[in-house]
Amino acid sequence: MEVIIKTFEYARPDKFYLYDLSDFHIGAVHCDEDKLESQVGEIKGLGKQAIVLGGGDYGDCITPNDLKRWDARILAPWLLDDMNNKLPVWMRSNMDNIGPGILERVDKILSPIWGSFVGLIEGNHDDGIRKYNHYNFMKELLKKANKKFTVPYAGVQCFVILHFVRKGSGEAHDIVIHARHGEGAARTSGARALAVLRMAQSTPDANITFMSHLHGQESPDIPQRLTVVRGKIKARHALATMTGAWLKAYMQGVPPSYLERYGSPPSVLGCPRIVINPDKGIMTLEKAGAF
């Protein structure tokens, strides 16, 4: 488990926009790269007001050694042929180079916003390719992210402390995030909400709880937490949510995903964001979705 502390200066009117970007599964044909790139564009437009935590499973990273999930038919077209005209045609496929091929694609998509990241959590797919193929995807991704910026490794779960300091003043506010990639295979919305709730209740000091992996955006209500601050009783507000996904579980015209084969519910595409007003001490959860 890792602890990351990041300091932000703010003026009274400032708002910050917190995103947990996770479960891209880039490399699978079912990944909605267009939607992900649109989200990256939105974040880039926010400049220094954007705060991003990577939640894991950036690449699908499934290889032939993973007998349970491997299916060559669901590889993204660019992974089958990266169209590098400097190479012989027979060498342009990344079928024998899945990890590095996916790595380059993830870096290309996220490079406009690497400077907004406060950390990168490791997902089970990111670690799976290390175990099955001795390719350390997370290490290589961190090297890409840290070429121009400082983006720390956030483990499989972490605490992130956002330390907000008002310009020209000693006033400061901390927001504590507890985030993990997650685990399990909860099918119903209630089961997923309970998974997030259990996680939130295990860390009562966290203002925000993020859980990924299950491709939903369930956000159970967290009971107000009674505490004492400088000798005064105070009720603390907390938020908890699952972080969505960018992998379609069901898609026409292509082979079925492993999620469809397992009977998983449709993924909730996109990610929620939390709007933070440090001066007023207000956090607002906004969910992504389309009709």
C-alpha positions as CSV (number, residue, x, y, z in Angstrom):
1,M,0.0,0.0,0.0
2,E,1.3,3.5,-0.9
3,V,0.7,6.9,0.5
4,I,0.9,9.9,-1.8
5,I,0.8,13.6,-0.8
6,K,0.2,16.3,-3.3
7,T,-0.1,20.0,-2.6
8,F,-2.3,22.4,-4.6
9,E,-2.5,26.2,-4.3
10,Y,-6.0,27.7,-4.7
11,A,-7.8,31.1,-4.6
12,R,-11.2,31.4,-3.0
13,P,-13.3,30.8,-6.2
14,D,-11.2,27.9,-7.4
15,K,-12.7,24.5,-8.0
16,F,-10.8,21.3,-8.8
17,Y,-12.0,18.3,-10.8
18,L,-11.0,14.8,-9.6
19,Y,-11.1,11.8,-11.9
20,D,-10.2,8.2,-11.4
21,L,-9.4,6.8,-14.8
22,S,-9.5,3.0,-14.8
23,D,-10.4,-0.1,-16.7
24,F,-9.5,1.0,-20.2
25,H,-8.5,-2.5,-21.4
26,I,-6.7,-0.9,-24.4
27,G,-5.8,-3.6,-26.9
28,A,-9.2,-5.2,-26.9
29,V,-11.5,-4.4,-29.8
30,H,-14.3,-3.6,-27.3
31,C,-12.3,-0.7,-25.8
32,D,-14.1,2.6,-26.6
33,E,-10.9,4.6,-27.4
34,D,-12.8,7.5,-29.0
35,K,-14.8,8.0,-25.8
36,L,-11.6,7.8,-23.7
37,E,-9.7,10.3,-25.9
38,S,-12.7,12.6,-25.6
39,Q,-12.4,12.4,-21.8
40,V,-8.7,13.1,-22.0
41,G,-9.5,16.2,-24.1
42,E,-11.9,17.4,-21.4
43,I,-9.3,16.9,-18.7
44,K,-6.6,18.6,-20.7
45,G,-8.9,21.6,-21.1
46,L,-9.2,22.0,-17.3
47,G,-5.4,22.6,-17.0
48,K,-4.2,22.8,-13.4
49,Q,-7.7,22.4,-12.0
50,A,-7.7,18.7,-13.1
51,I,-6.5,16.0,-10.7
52,V,-6.3,12.4,-12.1
53,L,-5.6,9.1,-10.4
54,G,-5.0,6.1,-12.5
55,G,-7.1,3.1,-11.3
56,G,-5.5,0.2,-13.1
57,D,-6.2,-2.1,-16.0
58,Y,-4.9,0.4,-18.5
59,G,-4.2,-2.4,-21.0
60,D,-6.1,-5.6,-21.6
61,C,-2.7,-7.3,-21.7
62,I,-4.1,-10.8,-22.2
63,T,-1.6,-13.1,-23.9
64,P,-1.7,-16.8,-25.2
65,N,-0.2,-17.9,-21.9
66,D,-3.5,-16.9,-20.2
67,L,-5.4,-19.9,-21.2
68,K,-8.6,-18.9,-19.5
69,R,-9.1,-15.5,-21.2
70,W,-7.0,-15.5,-24.4
71,D,-8.9,-15.0,-27.6
72,A,-6.9,-13.7,-30.6
73,R,-10.1,-12.6,-32.4
74,I,-10.8,-9.8,-29.9
75,L,-7.5,-8.0,-30.4
76,A,-7.9,-4.4,-31.6
77,P,-7.1,-3.9,-35.3
78,W,-4.2,-1.6,-34.6
79,L,-2.7,-4.4,-32.5
80,L,-2.9,-6.8,-35.4
81,D,-1.3,-4.3,-37.8
82,D,0.3,-1.1,-36.5
83,M,0.8,0.1,-40.1
84,N,4.5,0.9,-39.6
85,N,5.5,1.2,-43.2
86,K,9.2,1.0,-42.3
87,L,8.8,-2.6,-41.3
88,P,8.1,-5.7,-43.5
89,V,4.4,-6.5,-43.7
90,W,4.9,-9.7,-41.9
91,M,6.5,-7.9,-38.9
92,R,3.9,-5.2,-38.4
93,S,1.6,-7.3,-36.3
94,N,2.0,-6.9,-32.5
95,M,0.6,-10.4,-32.0
96,D,4.0,-11.4,-30.7
97,N,4.5,-8.1,-29.0
98,I,1.3,-7.5,-27.1
99,G,2.6,-5.9,-24.0
100,P,4.9,-3.3,-25.7
101,G,2.3,-2.7,-28.4
102,I,-0.4,-1.8,-25.8
103,L,2.0,0.2,-23.8
104,E,2.7,2.5,-26.7
105,R,-1.0,3.0,-27.3
106,V,-1.8,3.8,-23.6
107,D,1.1,6.3,-23.6
108,K,-0.1,8.0,-26.8
109,I,-3.6,8.4,-25.4
110,L,-2.6,9.6,-21.9
111,S,0.4,11.7,-22.8
112,P,-1.6,15.0,-23.1
113,I,-2.6,14.7,-19.4
114,W,0.4,12.9,-17.7
115,G,1.0,16.2,-15.8
116,S,-2.4,15.9,-14.1
117,F,-1.8,12.4,-12.6
118,V,-1.1,12.1,-8.9
119,G,-0.4,8.3,-9.2
120,L,-1.0,5.1,-11.0
121,I,-2.7,2.1,-9.3
122,E,-1.8,-1.4,-10.6
123,G,-4.7,-3.5,-11.9
124,N,-4.9,-7.3,-12.2
125,H,-4.5,-7.1,-16.0
126,D,-1.4,-4.9,-15.6
127,D,0.1,-7.5,-13.2
128,G,-1.2,-10.5,-15.1
129,I,1.2,-10.0,-18.1
130,R,4.1,-9.8,-15.7
131,K,3.2,-13.1,-14.1
132,Y,2.4,-14.9,-17.4
133,N,5.0,-13.3,-19.7
134,H,7.6,-11.8,-17.4
135,Y,6.9,-8.3,-18.9
136,N,6.6,-5.6,-16.3
137,F,3.9,-3.5,-17.8
138,M,3.5,-1.2,-14.8
139,K,7.2,-0.5,-14.7
140,E,7.3,0.4,-18.3
141,L,4.1,2.6,-18.0
142,L,5.6,4.5,-15.1
143,K,8.7,5.1,-17.1
144,K,6.6,6.7,-19.9
145,A,4.6,8.8,-17.4
146,N,7.7,10.1,-15.7
147,K,9.6,11.3,-18.7
148,K,8.4,14.9,-18.1
149,F,6.4,14.7,-14.9
150,T,6.5,13.0,-11.5
151,V,3.8,10.3,-11.4
152,P,4.3,7.9,-8.5
153,Y,3.4,4.2,-8.3
154,A,0.3,3.9,-6.2
155,G,0.4,0.1,-5.5
156,V,-2.7,-2.0,-5.8
157,Q,-4.3,0.4,-3.3
158,C,-3.3,3.7,-1.8
159,F,-4.1,6.7,0.2
160,V,-3.8,10.0,-1.6
161,I,-3.8,13.2,0.5
162,L,-4.7,16.3,-1.5
163,H,-3.3,19.2,0.5
164,F,-5.0,22.5,-0.6
165,V,-3.3,25.7,0.5
166,R,-4.9,29.1,-0.1
167,K,-2.7,31.6,-1.8
168,G,-1.4,34.4,0.4
169,S,-2.7,32.6,3.6
170,G,-1.9,29.9,6.0
171,E,-5.3,28.3,5.5
172,A,-5.1,24.7,4.4
173,H,-7.5,21.8,3.9
174,D,-6.8,18.1,3.4
175,I,-8.9,15.6,1.4
176,V,-8.0,12.0,2.0
177,I,-8.6,9.5,-0.9
178,H,-8.6,5.8,-0.4
179,A,-8.4,4.0,-3.7
180,R,-7.8,0.4,-4.9
181,H,-8.2,-1.4,-8.1
182,G,-10.6,-3.9,-6.6
183,E,-11.5,-7.6,-7.0
184,G,-14.3,-10.0,-7.3
185,A,-17.1,-10.5,-9.8
186,A,-20.2,-8.9,-8.3
187,R,-23.0,-9.1,-10.9
188,T,-25.9,-7.1,-9.3
189,S,-25.9,-3.4,-8.6
190,G,-26.6,-4.1,-5.0
191,A,-23.6,-6.4,-4.6
192,R,-21.3,-3.8,-6.2
193,A,-22.6,-1.0,-4.1
194,L,-22.0,-3.2,-1.0
195,A,-18.4,-3.9,-2.1
196,V,-17.8,-0.1,-2.3
197,L,-19.5,0.5,1.1
198,R,-17.4,-2.2,2.8
199,M,-14.3,-0.6,1.5
200,A,-15.4,2.9,2.6
201,Q,-16.3,1.7,6.1
202,S,-12.8,0.1,6.5
203,T,-11.1,3.6,6.3
204,P,-13.3,6.0,8.2
205,D,-10.7,8.8,7.8
206,A,-11.1,8.8,4.0
207,N,-13.2,11.6,2.5
208,I,-13.3,9.8,-0.8
209,T,-13.3,6.1,-1.7
210,F,-12.7,4.8,-5.2
211,M,-13.0,1.2,-6.3
212,S,-12.5,0.0,-9.8
213,H,-12.5,-3.5,-11.5
214,L,-16.2,-4.2,-11.7
215,H,-16.9,-1.7,-14.5
216,G,-19.8,0.0,-12.7
217,Q,-20.5,3.5,-11.2
218,E,-22.4,2.4,-8.1
219,S,-22.0,5.1,-5.4
220,P,-23.6,4.1,-2.0
221,D,-24.6,6.8,0.5
222,I,-22.0,6.9,3.2
223,P,-23.4,7.7,6.7
224,Q,-22.3,11.1,8.1
225,R,-19.2,10.5,10.3
226,L,-19.2,12.1,13.7
227,T,-15.8,13.4,14.8
228,V,-14.1,16.1,17.0
229,V,-12.1,18.9,15.3
230,R,-10.2,21.2,17.6
231,G,-12.5,20.5,20.5
232,K,-15.7,20.9,18.4
233,I,-18.1,18.1,17.3
234,K,-18.4,17.9,13.6
235,A,-20.2,15.7,11.1
236,R,-18.0,14.7,8.2
237,H,-19.3,14.1,4.7
238,A,-17.8,11.3,2.6
239,L,-18.2,10.0,-0.9
240,A,-17.6,6.6,-2.3
241,T,-18.0,5.3,-5.9
242,M,-17.0,2.7,-8.4
243,T,-15.1,4.3,-11.3
244,G,-16.7,3.0,-14.5
245,A,-14.9,1.5,-17.5
246,W,-14.0,2.1,-21.1
247,L,-14.5,-1.5,-22.2
248,K,-17.9,-2.5,-23.8
249,A,-19.1,-5.8,-22.4
250,Y,-21.5,-6.1,-25.3
251,M,-20.8,-5.0,-28.9
252,Q,-22.3,-5.9,-32.3
253,G,-20.3,-7.1,-35.3
254,V,-17.3,-8.4,-33.4
255,P,-16.5,-11.5,-31.4
256,P,-18.0,-11.6,-27.9
257,S,-15.9,-10.2,-25.1
258,Y,-15.0,-12.4,-22.1
259,L,-17.4,-10.3,-20.1
260,E,-20.2,-11.3,-22.4
261,R,-19.2,-14.9,-22.1
262,Y,-19.3,-14.7,-18.3
263,G,-22.7,-13.1,-18.3
264,S,-21.5,-9.9,-16.8
265,P,-23.8,-6.8,-16.8
266,P,-23.1,-4.1,-19.4
267,S,-20.2,-1.8,-18.4
268,V,-21.0,1.8,-17.4
269,L,-18.8,3.6,-19.9
270,G,-17.0,6.7,-18.8
271,C,-16.0,7.7,-15.3
272,P,-17.5,9.8,-12.5
273,R,-15.8,13.0,-11.4
274,I,-15.8,14.8,-8.1
275,V,-15.9,18.6,-8.0
276,I,-13.9,19.9,-5.0
277,N,-14.4,23.4,-3.7
278,P,-11.6,23.6,-1.0
279,D,-12.6,27.1,0.2
280,K,-16.1,26.1,1.0
281,G,-15.3,22.5,1.9
282,I,-17.7,21.1,-0.6
283,M,-17.4,17.9,-2.7
284,T,-19.9,17.0,-5.4
285,L,-20.1,13.7,-7.2
286,E,-21.0,13.8,-10.9
287,K,-21.7,10.5,-12.7
288,A,-20.9,9.9,-16.4
289,G,-23.5,8.2,-18.6
290,A,-25.4,8.3,-21.8
291,F,-29.0,7.6,-22.8
